[in-house]
């Protein structure tokens, strides 16, 4: 089910809902490029665990209105506004890939008496310890993107405009090229037609309004974060495939080592698509912690 929530400043936030409409609320943060359609990957797990799973398009992506002044704290406030609009005092938050840091921000900024569960899955922790602090572990193209984000914004915008063009016009080819760069765990998942089709649709929807929303989103991830992970003492589940070719293990192992509340979930042999491969386990923990609240 699709819907729209109005943020306190009047912006429209589009979401997709799956799972049990009467269950505890979990708000999922999609990757980048990504969109609310990412919820479809987790529909079965959410239904089995009796969770009401909502995936919200971040500003300027999919069906959500743009927002010029993007901040981690501002998005945490948006997540709380979504929970309020849907009638939930308590809720959980998950995030995958470039959505992972936004889940960590929720842990930093939202009152833990309301936010009862946080999972960050293979998060793009590129600026957790300073500008482009994870560059030594990133692929050449991702590290280059980080340098552009910090030093040459026109080039960064052009890079993402090209990505948007390919995603909207040649989605199947883009997924095939990505699949070739991943490990066997990820490739086997992406060979499943139901996963490939959602990924193609999700990527294209991300650029429904152009690439500026994703550009603003990614810039914040590469710059030094406005919150300190070492100050997060509440439990935060960090999931990481140990053979992740997109966000390699050392990046988030460092986050886990320095975050007091980290609950580290390393998965041998898994790649970046550990969010799909381990969905049952991830959402089982979410359901347990929300029930305990």
N, C-alpha and C positions, 0 to 999 in steps of 0.2 A: 504494500500500500504506500502511495506517495502522499506527501503533505508539505505544508509550508508553515513555518513559525516566524513570527515577527520579533526581531531583537528589540531591546529597549530604545535604540536610536532610530527605529523604524525600518531597518534593513530586513529584507526577506531572506530566510534561510530554508532551502529546500532539503527534504530528507526522504529516504526510503525506509520503510519499516518491514521487518520480517519476524518470524518466530511467533511467540505466544502473546497476543495483545493484552492479556491480563497478568502477565508475569512481571518480575522486577525489571527495571529499565537498565539497559546498557547502551551507551552512546559510543559508536565506533568512529574513529578518525581514519579516513581513507589515505592511501598513498599518493604519490605524485610521479607521473600523471595519474589521476584517479578521480573518482566521483562517488556519489551516493550509491551507484550500482554495485559497489564493492560488497554491500550487504548481502548480495545474492550468493556469494561464496560461502556464507556462514548461516544461510537460512535453515538448513537441516539441523546443524548443531544447536542453533538457538531454539528451534522448536522442540528438540529432544530434551533440552535442559530447561524448558519452560521459561525462556527469557524473551523479553520484548526488546529486540535489537533495532536500533535506529542508526543509520549512517547519514551524516549531514554533509552536504557540499560546503566546503570552506569558501570564504568570500571570493567572488569573481570566477568561480568554477561551477560547472554544471548549471543549476538553476538558482544559485545564491547570488544576491546582489553584491557588487564590488564594495570594497572598503579600502580607502587610501591609506589610512594609518593602521597598519596591521601590527599587533603585538601579541605576545604569548598570553599576557594577562587578559587582554581583550577577548581572546578566543575562549579562555577559561570562563569568562563572564557569559559569553554566548552559549557555552555548553550548559551552564546553570540555567540560563533563560529558556533553553530547549526543555530541560527537565521540568521547570516550572510550568511551561505552556502545556506539557503533556500530563501534568498532574502528579508528578513524582517528587516527594521530598528527598528520598534517598535514591542513589543511582550508582552505576559503575561506568567506567570509561576504558575503552581499548583503543589501540592505534597500531597500525602496521606500516613499516617502511618510513616514508616521509610523513606519515601520520603518527608515528611513534613518539617523536618529540612533543607533539601537541598533547599526547596522553601524559607525558612526563610533566608538562606545564600544568596540566590539570591537577596532578599530584602536588605541585608546588603552590598553587594559588587557591584551590577550592577547599573549603572547610571539610576536614575528614569525617565530621559527623554527618555530612551529606554525601560525600563521595566515599562509598563503601568498598569499592574495588577499582584497581588500576592494573592493566596489562599493557606493556609496551613491547611490541613484537618486531624484532630485527629493526629497531629504530635508526633513522638516518641521523645519528648523533654527530653531525659534521662540525658543529660549533660549540659543543658542550664545554670545552676547556679553552676557548679562544677562537679567533677568526680562523676558519678552515683548519681546525686543530687535528682533524682526522685525515688530512690530505695524504700522508705517507702510506696509508692503508687502502686508499681508494683506487679504482681503475683510473687510467690516464684521462679518460673523457670526463669522469666525475670530478677528479681533482682539477682539471682544466676549467670545468664549469664553476667550481668554487673560486678560482682565481678571477674569472670573468665577473662573477657576482660581486666580488670585493673591489676590483680595480677597473673594470670596464663594463659598465652596465649596458651600454648599447649592444655590445657583443653578446652579453648574457641574454638580452631580450631577443636578439636575432636567433640565437641557438634554440630558444624555446619556441619561437615562432615556427622554425623549421620542424621541430618535434610535433607541434600541433598540426601542421600541414600533413605530415606523414601519418599521424594517428587518425586523422579524419578521412583521408583519401586512400590510404594503403594500410589499414589496420592489420589485416591478416599477415602481410609481409613484415610489418613491424614486430608482431608477436613471434613470427618464425625466426627473425634475426635475433631477437632477444633470447629465444629458446636455445639457439646454437651456442650462446655464450655462458649458459648455466650448467650446473652439475646434473648428474643423472636423476637425482631426487626431484629436482625442479622440472627437468624435461619430461619426465613421466607424468607429472601433474598437468603440464601444459599440453600434452598430447591428448588429454581428455576433452572431447568436443564441447562439453558443457562449461568447462573452465575457460577454454580458449575463447568461446563466443562472448562470455561475460567480460573477459579482459579486453577484447576488441571494443565492445560497446562502452565499457568504463573509460577507456583511454579517450575515445572520441568525445564523450560527453564532457570530459574535463575541459575541453577547448571550445565548448558551445558558445562562449563569449569572447573567444580569442585566448591568447596566452598570458595576458597581463596578470590574471589572478594567480596562476602557477608561479610566475616570476616573483611576485611579491612574497608568496609562500616560501619559495626555495631560498630567497635572499636571507630570510630570517634564520633558516636552518644553518647556513654557512657562516653567518656572523656569530660573534660571541653571544651566547644566549643571555637573556636578561634575568634568568634565574640560575641558581647554583644547585646542581644535582647533589652536592655534598650536604646540603641542608634539608634534604627530603628524608625524613625519618619514618614516615608512615610506610606500610608494606606496599611495594610496587613489584609486580611480577615482570621480569625481563626474560623474554624468550629469544633464543638465538640458535640458528643452525650453524653448526661448527664447520660446514663447508659452504658458507654463503659467499658467492662470488660478487655480490652487489654491495653488501655492507658486511665486510669481513669481521670475523669474531673479535679480533683485538679491539675494535672500536667500542663495542658495547661491553666487553669484559672490563675495560677501563672504567666505564660508567658504573657497572655493578660493584667494582672494587671501591669506588669512592662515594657511593650512595648508601647511607646507613640502612635504609629501608628495603634495599634490593633483595628480591628473592630470585636467584639466578636459575634459569631453566635451559641448560645447554642440551642440544639435540644432536647426537652423533649422526653424521652422514647427511643431515638436512641442509637445504640451501635456503635461499631467500623466501621461498614459498612455504616455509614452515608454518605460517599463519593458517594455510589451508590444510596442510598435512597433519597438523596437530590441533585442528579446530575443536575436536571433541574434548581434548584435555584442557585446552585454554578456557573454554566456556563452562566446563564442569567446575573449575576453580572459581570462576566468576559467580556461578549460580550458588555455590557453597558459601562464599563470603557474603553475598547479598542476602541469602537466607538467614545467616547468622546475625546480620544487622537488624 
